[in-house]
């Protein structure tokens, strides 16, 4: 009986120990489970190239998240880190290229800019008494705006000496991964071995108690937010190095990824807990999720759903852990015995991971060989009907030819597209089709595909400094000229017009704007009274046009660089559209052509997006099979008005 009781007690204590191990190391457990699942589902996941690829993709988020860890441990929040990353990279590129400043000095200034922004955040929060959410939200907008002002909305080529941060050592070890590890070690030392680190935990645990104990809370907050700015600047430089250019719109939404990585890693948004290793694991979980879902051809829209669910579950686990009284994950706390147990846990996890790699590599042996009829299509965005039509044409042709087509959505983020292209390369596709967010930024990833002997087809936009088997595109500059001619002739060669510009930094916006400006030179009677960006978005087109009408109520014409903005402008114009004000769009989307039929949109410079997608897949398959393809395939554009819209099929 006593023996049975002892067994029962030991069994209960064993179950309790396992439960506590899982609670204390929930993120590590989740990462191992996720690796097992992805390895079982995809034979391409556990290849050496893909694992290194995951490390590279996690690097920028992890570096940003390390800086955010300081802030969150101290019960704060920093929503400006993505903008600070873009601003620091832009400052570096602008100084080193446009201003002729020595590269080493430009690097120092860019890091100093990040620290300065962090200090300003700290001053507003500590001395101005602004809530951290509001102060850093304001800085998010300021930082992004300054980045656009400095760059004039266009990407700036990165100095080649700094771009080596995006390369590899020895031809295989990625430098971004090394930078991530170094920044992680610095974070661990600061949190666990320094006075400011202990101050963060004290402030996050109970700020008033920390103040009463003699801690200079305000000065510590300045240092905490300055550290966050420094890490954001480092992340921005690494990101720009990967893309070989500073993108003014880079790292949008990365602040949320950084916060998610910290929370998934076990830190509490209430403050007082968090550690560097947990944050690294959180960043790896996000990278593994995105990489694996790409390899499994999961819809880009569903990927966002899955990642959102994971973040919600991580916060739920944090709540459960605190209610269960799990050991706080404060760095540098606990007895040597506890730290030994934690080290043993990571050692066991490493052994398990190594065993999984070996087992799954054996199970999937030879499964990652290149298949000519597997094609990847990376679109700049699917939040625009034009690119949805490209996708539709590509899918129709893929079905006809028996091609397995994987489509990804870069959401107008050049770095996200770089990750997707690297995923395509490491998964051994037969060919890749890319519609670049930015032609320069896509270059490094396409060069990686070139090294892997995977043919790449550009669609709608070309790729710079890399080899593409073919470019299937419309002539945006010629389309801009046609738009200028059509609008000027409609107005009789004179009148006031406004221009709604697309997303700053995109080649489509630059080329269409340049073509329109060139075309207007033949009509000196046409006066452009305003140019404003509306980001290719219908809602923003409505808002911007409504505002412009307040200053220019007598405007007679509108040129929008895509149909979505034109449709927004029509809504703002109301009864004026198609009568006293002529509006011209660009793309020839179904909604745009419908507005042309109705008479509210005078014309659309129509491309044939479905045809672009169809021809791109056709050429991708030919290239994969080693057949010769035409280097440049130009799909005609034409001005569609009420007179010819009935015969236009798109």
N, C-alpha and C positions, 0 to 999 in steps of 0.2 A: 504493500500500500504506500509505504513511504517512498519506495522506488518510483511508483507511478506518479506520485505527487511531485517528486523531484524532476521526472521527465517532463511532466506537464509544465512545471515552472520554467525549466530550461527551454522548452519549446516556445513558451510565451515570451520569454526574454529574447530568444532568437528572432521571433517574428517582430518583436518591438525594435530590435536592433536593425533589422532589414528595413522596417518602416522608417526609422529615423535616418538611416543611410540614404534612402530615396528622397526623403524630405530635405535633408541637408545638401544633397547633391542632385536635385531635381533636374537642373539644366544639363548636367553631364549625362544623366540617365537618358534624358530626352534626345541628346545628340547621338548617343550610341544606338538607341532604338531607331532614330531617323536614318543613320548610316546603314544599319542592317536592312531597313525597309527599301531604301533606294538601291542598295547593292543587289537585293533580291529581284527588284523590278526592272533594273536596267543593267545590261552587261557592260555598258560604256562608263558607268559611274565610278568604278574603282580602278580605272586606269591611272597610271602615274601622271600623265598629262592633265587629266581631269581633276585629280586631287590637288595638284599645284594650281590649277585654274581656280578652284574653289578658294584656295588661300589668297590668291591675287584679288578675287572678287570681294573677299571679306575684309581686305586690308584697310580700305578707306573708311568703311563703316566702323571697323574696330578702332581705328585711330580717333575718329570723331567720338566714338562711344567712351573711350578711355577718358577723354576730356570731360564728357558729360557725367562720368562716374563721380568725379570730384564734386560736381554741382549737386547731383542727386543724393549723394551721401550726406551732404550738408542741407538736405531738404529743400533744394532749389530746383530750378528748371532753366534750360537754355535752348530757346527755339531759334537762335540766330546762327548756330554753328554751320549750317549748310551755306548760308549767305557769306559768312566770314571765310569759309573755304574758297568760294568762288572769287571773293574780293582779293584775298591774299595772292591767289594764283594770277589774277588779272594784273595786279600791281607789279608782280615780278616780271611777267611777260612784257608789260608796257614799258617798264623802266629799262629792261635789258635789250629790247628791240627798237622801240620808237625813240627812246631818249638816250640810247648809247651808254647807259650806266654799266659799269663792270658787273658781271653776273653775281659774284660773291656778295657785292654790296646790295644788289637788287634782292637777293635771298634774305639778307638781314632785314632790309626794309619791309619785305612782305611778311616776315615773321613778326616784326615790330608792329605792323598794321593789325595783325590778329590779336596781339597782346593789348594794343590800344583799344580796340573794340571791346575786348573782354573787360578792361578797366572801366570803360564808360558804362558797360552793363552793371559792373559792381558798384560804381558811384550812384547810378540811378536807383539801385536796389537798397544799398546800405545807407546812403545818406539822403536820397530823394524819397525813400520809403515807398517806392513803386513796387507792386507785386512782381515777382520774377517773370511770371507769364506775360504781363503787359510790357515790361521793360524790354525783354528779349524779343517779343513779337514785333515791337517797334523797330528794334535793331535789325531784325530779319529783313524788313522792308528797306531800311536805310542802306544796309550792306549790299543788297541786290541792286538797288538803284545806283549806288556809287560804282559798282562793277560795270553796269551798263553805260554809265556816263563816261568812265575811263576808256572803255573799249569801243564806244560808239555803237554798241549793239552787235559787234562782229567779233568772232574768235580771233585771238592773237597767237601767232606761232610761238611755241615755247622754245627757249634757248636749248640748243642741242646738248650742251654740257649738263643741264639739269634734267633733260629728257631721259638720261641714262638711268634715272631712278625708276623708270618704267620698264627697264630691260631686265635681263637675267645675268647671273654670274655663272661662268662656266658653261653657258648655253642651256642651262636647265633650272637653276635656282632663281626664282623671281626676287628682284630687289624689293618690291613692295611688301613681300612677306617678311623680309629681314627688317625693314623699317617698322612694320607692325609689331614684331617680336621685341625690338628695342624699346618702342614706345610703351609696350605692355610691361616690360621690366621696370621702366622708369615709373610708371603708374603704381606698380606693386610696391616699389621702394618708398615712394612718396606717401602712400596710404599706410604702409605698415611700419616704416622706420623713421618718420620725421615728425616734428612738432606740428607742422601744418596739417599733416594727415590725421593725427589724433584730434586736432581741432575740428576737422570736418565731421568726424563721428560725434564729437561733443555737441557741436551746433545742430547737427541733424537729429540727435537724440533728444535734446531739450535746449533750445537756444537761450531761454531765460536763465536756466541753471548754469549754462556755460558762461553767460555774461556775469552772473553773480559770483562765479568762482574765479573771476579775474581775467577771463579770456577776452581779448580785444576783438569782439565779434565783427565789427565793421571793417577793420583792417584785414581780418582773415577772409571776409567775403570778397574784398578787392582782389586778394591773391588767388582765391578759388576761381573767380570768373576770368581772371587774367590767364590762368592755366588752361581753362577751357578754350579761350581764344588762341592760345599758342598751339594747342593740339589741333584745333580746327585749321589753322594756317598750314601746319605740317600735312594734314590730310589733303588740303587743297593742292599743295605742291605735288604730292604723290599722284593725285587724280589727274592733274594737268599733264604730268609726265607720261602717264599711260596713254593719254589722248594726243600727245605731242602738240597740244594747243590749250590755251586758257579760254574756257567757254564762259561767257558772262551768265549763262543760264545753267551752269553746272551745279550739281549737288542739290537740286530742288527736291525737297521732301526727305533729304538725308537726315535732317534733324530728328524726324520721327523714327527713322531706322535706328539712329544712335540711341534714342531713348528706349526704343523697344529692345535693343540688344542689352542694355543695362538692366532693364526689368526682367527680361528672360533669364539673364545671368544670375538672378537672385536678389538684386537690390530692391529696396522698398522705396516707392515714391514718397512715403512719409518721412524718409531720411533715417540716418543712423546705421544703415547696413549697406554692404556692397564691397566687392573686391575685383581686382583686375582680372583674375583667372575666370571669374564668372562672366564678366563682360566679354572677354574673348570667346568664351563658349557661346554666349548669346549671339555674337556676330557670326560665328561659324554656323549656328543653326539657321539663321536667315540666309546665309550664302548657300548652304546645302539644300535648303528648301527651294530656292530659286533655280539653282543649277539642276537639281533632280527633276523639278517640274518641267523645266525646258527639255531635258532629255526624254521625258515621258510624253512630250507633245501636249501637255495640259494647256488649255486655253489661257491666254494672258489675263483675261478677266477673272477666271477662277483662281489664278495664282494670287491675286490680290485678296480674294475671299479667304483662301487657305492661310495666308500670312496673317491676316486680321484675326482669324480664329486662334492661331498659335499665340499671338500676343495676348489675347483675352484669357486664354488658358494659363499663360505664364503669370498674369496678375492674380488669377484665381488661386494658383498654386502658392503664390506669395501670401495670400490671405490665409489659406489652410495652414501653411507652415507657421505663421505667427500665432494662430489660434492653438496649434498643437504644441507650441513652445519649443520649436526646433531651434537648434543652435544658431545664433546670429552669425551672419557671414561677414563680420567685420575683419578686415585684414589686420594681422598683427595681434589679434586677441586670442585668448585661450592658452591652455597649458602646453608645454612641449609635447606631452602625450597626445593631445588633440591635434596638434599640428602634424605629428607623426602619422596619426590615423588618416589625416587628410592627404598627406603625401602618398600613403599606401593606397588610398582610394584612386588617386590619379594614376599610380603605377599599374594597378589592376585594370583600370579603364584602357590604358595604353596596350596592355597585353591582349585584352579582349578585342580591341580595335585591330591589332595586328593579326589576330587569329581570323577575324572576319574578312580582312583583306585577302589573306591567303586562301580561305575557303571559297569566297565568292569569285576570286580570280580563276580558281580551278573549275568551279561550276560553269562560269561564263567563258571559259577558254575559247578564244577565237571568235567570240560573238561580236566583236567591235570592228570587224573588217568593213571596208568601204563598200557600200551598195550604191550602184549608179542610179537606182530609182528612188533614193532617199534624198529629198531636197529640203533645205531650210530657207524660210523667207522671213527676214527681219524688216518690219515696217517701222517708220519713224513714229507713227501714231495710228491708232484705230479710233481716235476720238474726232474723226473727220470723215465725212462721206466719201471724199475722193479716194482716200486710202482704203476704205472699206470696199470700194469698187475695184481697186487693184487686187485686193485679196480675193474678191469674188471671181474675177477673171482668172486669177492664178489657180484657184481651187477647181474651177470648171475644167481648165486645161489639164490639171494634174489628174483629175478623175478620168478624163478622156484617154490620157496616155498611160494610165496605171501607175502614176507616181505617188509615193507617200510624201505628202507635203506637211511640214511643221511650220506654223506661223507664230511669230512672236511680236509683241507690241512694245516698242522702246519708250512710249509715252513722252516723246520729244526730249529724251534724256540721252545725251551722247554716251555717257559712261555706262548707262544701263544697256544700251545697244552694243557697246564694246563687250560687255559680259555675255550677252546673248550670242554674239558672233564667235567668241571664244568657246562657248558651250557647243555650238554647231561644229566647230573645228575638232574639238576633242571627242565628239561622238561619232566621227568618221562618216560624215554624210558624203554623198556622191558629188553634190554641188551646193552652192549657197547663193541666194538672191538677197541683195541688200538695197534698201531704200534709205540712204544715210540721213540721220538727223543733221549731221554736219559732214561735209565732204572730207575735211582735213582730219577730224577726230576719228573717222572710220578707218583711216589709213593703217594704223598699227595692227588692228585686228585682222584686216584683210591681208596684210603682209604675212601674218601668222598662218592664214589659210593658204597663201601662196607657198609657204615653206612646206606645208603638209600636202602639197599637190592637189588641193581642192579648188576647182575652178569657181570663180565668183562672177556673178552677173549683177551689174548695177541697174536699178530701175528708177526712173524719174529723175534721179540725181546721180552724178558721177562720184567716184572716189579718187582723192588725190594721193599721190606718192605711194601708190600700190598698183598691182596688176589686176585688171578685170578682163575676163574673157570677152565680155560684150557689155555695152551700155544701151539699154532700151529706154528712150526718153522722149519727151517733148521739148521744144525749144522755148524755155521760159522768157528769154530776152526777146525773141521774135514775138511771142505772145503779148508781152508788155507793149511792144511797138504797135501791134494790131489794136490793142485796147485803146491806146492813145489816139490813134487815127479814127477809130470808130466814135469815141466820145467827142473828139474835137469836131468832126464832121456833123454829128448830131446837134452840137451847139452852134453850128455855123461859123466855127473858127474863132469865137470869142466867148468869154464868160468866166465865172469864178467856180473853181472846183476844189474838192478836198480829196485827200488820199488816205485810205485806211490800210495801214501796213500790217504785214504778217508778224510772225514770231521773230523777235530780234535775234540775229545770229544765224538764221537758217538761210541756206543758199537759195531756196525758192523765193523768199521775200526779197533778198538782195537782187536777184536776177530779174524778177518781174518789175521791181521798182526801177532798176537801171534801164530796162527796156522801155518802160513807160516814159521816163524822163527823156530818153533819147528820141522817142517818137514825138514828144511835145515840142521839140525844138523847131519843128516845121510849122508850128502854130503859135506865133508870139502873142496872139490875142487871148490865149487861154492863160489865166492866172491861178496858180495853186495858192490858196489862202491858208491851208493847214495840212500838215502831215502828222498823223497820230497812229501809234501801234494799237491793234486790237487782237493781236495774237492768233489770227486765223479762227477766232471763236465768234459764234453768232451772238451770244449774250453780250460779250464785250463790244462787238460791233454796234449793237443797239445802244449801249451805254455811252460809248465814245461819240457816236453820231448825235445822240441827244444833247451831249455837252457842246459839241461843235456848232450845233444849230443855235445855241444861245449867243455865241459870239459871231456867227456868220449866217443869219437868217435868210440872206439873199443868195445863198449858194445855188448854183444851177446844175452842177454835175458832181458825181462821186465815182471814183475808181477804187474798188476794193480788190486786194490782191488774192482773194479767193471768194467763192460763192457764199460761204457761211457768213463772212463779215458783210457781204452785200445784202444778204437777207436780213441781217440785223439792222443795217442802215435803212432798208425799206420800211421796216417796222417803225423806226424812229421818225421817218419822214411822213408816214401816214398817207393822207390823200395827195400829198405832193409827189409821191413816188410814181414815176411814169408819166407825169403831167408837167409840172413846172421844174422838176428835178429828174435828170436822167442818171441812172445808176448802171454801172458796168461791173460785173464780177469776173471771176476766173476759175476755171476747172470744168464747167459743164456737168455739175452734179445733177441727179434727178430733181432735187428740190429747186435748184437754180434754173433748170430748163422749164420746170413748171411755172416759175415766176415769170420767165420770158414769155411763155404762152399767155399768161394772165395779163401781161403788159406792165407789171410793176417793176420788173427788171428789164432795162432796155436791151442788154446783151450780156452774154457770157463768152469769154475767150475759152472755148471748150477744148479740153484735151479728151483723150479717149482712155480713161483709166482701166476699164475692163480689158481693152486691147493691150495696154501696157503689161498687165498681169499675165495675160495669155502668152504673149510673145516672150516674156521673161522666163516662164516655165519651159516653154519650147526650147529656148536657147540653153537653159540650164541642163536639160536632159541631153541635148546634143553635145555640150561641152563635157559632161560626165562620161559620155560614151566615146570621147576622143574625136568627135566629128568637128569639122570646121564651121565656125559661125562668123557672121558679119560683125566687125568690131563695134560699129555704131549703127543702131537701128533707130531712126527718127520717125516717131508716129506723128502725123500732121496735126496741127492745131488750126482751128478756124473760129471766126466770130459768128456766134449763133444769135440771130435776132428773131423777131416774130415772123419774119418773112421766110426763114429757112428752118425753123425749129422742128416743124413737122417731119422733115426728111432726115433729121439728124438722129442717129441711133446711139452714138457714144461708143 
